[in-house]
Amino acid sequence: MSLVLILSCLWVIASSIVAFLPMRSQFIPGLALLLVAPLLIIWIGMVHGWIWTGVAILALASMFRRPLWAVLRQIRAAS
């Protein structure tokens, strides 16, 4: 297994641990995970191909679906 896949698996484990934290304690580690995710996804694409980048983007969107919906609602309310 490549280094990027090992780091991606560790990212998934870390995000699962953060999900168990109380909501008020999730912000900083969740933000850090969200900032690291694009780097890992790009790295996956460079090593394993862009098809797997698409799979990783869909997985990320699935994990952050509620925050993404909240942002979309705020954008619609502002316009």
C-alpha positions, 0 to 999 in steps of 0.5 A: 500500500502506498504512503498516500493511502496509509495517510488517507486511512489515518485521516479517516480514522481521525475524522471518525474520532473527531465525530465522537467529540462533543459538537463544541470540540469538533470545530478546530480538529474538523477544520484541520481535517478539512484543510488536509483533505484536498492535499490528500485527494490531489496526492491520491490523483497524482499517484493512483490516477484521477478516477480515484480522485473522483472517488475520494471527492465523493467520499469527502462530500459524503462525510461533510454532507451536512455542513455542505448543505448548511453552507448552501442554505446560507448562500441561498438565504443571502441571495 
